[in-house]
Amino acid sequence: MSQVERNYKIEHLLEKNKFSKEVVLEMSDEQVEYFHWLYFEESVYDLM
């Protein structure tokens, strides 16, 4: 993941107030992607 994309996803996670800044900054790229997906990506099942 590019640094720009990572920063974008980190900003969204911090806005959600689920994690502290220190915790998010220590996450791997995979963890950032996973939690961003978990909280922000819509699923087909969300629309049912």
Order of alpha helices (4+ residues) and beta strands (2+ residues): alpha-alpha-alpha
